[in-house]
Amino acid sequence: MHITQTSNEDTVVLEIIDEKIKFFAVSMYLDIEKQINNSITNIDKILQLAKGTRILIAADSNSRSKTWHDEITNSRGKILEEYLTSRHLHIINEESEMFTFHSSRGSSNIDQTITNNNLIADVHEWEISEEESCSDHSYLKYKIGKANKYKNKYNSQGIRYVVKEVEYYEYDRKLEKEITKNFKNIIYKGIVQEMDINLSTTVAKENDLERLIDSFTEGMQTACRETFKIIKKQSKTKQKKSVP
């Protein structure tokens, strides 16, 4: 269920209800061009809404801190650290040789998975995925629910691409084409903001979110295949360079 009163252009709040678990799921972008305290005010409103229940926040905070295993702590990271501590919120991020964000300037951990006391025991197997995301952010994977002590480990080798900045425009156009094809109710007239609004409206009204996710994922994969060169084989290397 989409919670509209606490959602905005940078935040989406959903209430997830399953047979075995119920919680609020939040996706947030903390704009680096804005004071982080503005975003913190919105988090407070969400916590008030979810008071006494479980909550999970997936945030692109544009904040760096050694608390979530970055190499440095910047001023935004310090403010966010202190805020999370004051609200009894927990960072789920685990130490990894990989980073959550990577660009031509370097790599850092500016994405956090955050939860409260009510849900922390049910979030497990957090990791930074090696799967190509077609973005400068990596996929963050974790499971929600009671942990299975007898778990199998799989080594999934997803398709990887050589992503060049000069090809971003072509990728955007192909993705827009695929979204228009996969979502019949969306009419694209060349204005990306209108497509975003139409997608948000579609998600809010759709009962079968899994079908929507599959359609969007299929569109992204097709756009990637038609734009970027596929890496057939690549060895792992640990990246040392970090964003200043």
C-alpha positions, 0 to 999 in steps of 0.5 A: 500500500502506497502511503501518500502523506509521507511520500514526495519526489525524493521519498516513497513509503509503502506498507508491506503486508505479508502472511508472516510479516508486516512493515513499512518500507521506505526508499529515500534520496537525500539530495546532496544539493540540500541540507541533510537536516531537511531530509531528517525532518521527513524521516521524523514524520515517517517514524511518527507514522510507523510508531510502534511498528517495523520499518526499513529504510533504503537510503541514498544519503550522499553521506559518508561514514566509517560507521557504515564501512566507508573509508572516511566520515564527512560532515553529512555522515556525522550528522546522519550518524548522530540522528540515527543513534538518537532515534534508535535506528540501526545500519544493516550495512556489512563490511565488504570489499565492494562499494555501494557507489562507483563512478569515474571519480572513485567509489564510496558507501553512500547508500544505507539500509536502515531499520529499527528495533522491531525489525532488526532481527528479521533482516539478514544476509545483507550484501552488495550484489555483483550483478550489473545495475546499469547505474553508478549504484550497486544493488543491495541484497538482503532477506527479510524474515526469520533466518534459516540456519540451514541456508545454501550459498549460491554463486550467481554470475549475472551479465556484466557490461562495459558502461561508458558515459557517452552511451548514457543518453542512448541507454535512456532513450532505449529504456524509455522505449521499453517502458512505453512498450511494457506499460501499455497505459503510459504514453511518452511524449518526450518529457521524462518527468511525466513518465515518472509521474505516470509510473508512480500512479501505475505502481500506486494502483497496481495490485500485482507489484511483482508483475510490474517489477518483472516488466521494469526489470525486463525493460532495463535488461533489454536496454542494457543489452542493446546499448552496452558491450557485454563482458564475457569474463572478468576477474575480481579486483579490489578497488582502492580508489575512493571519492574525495 
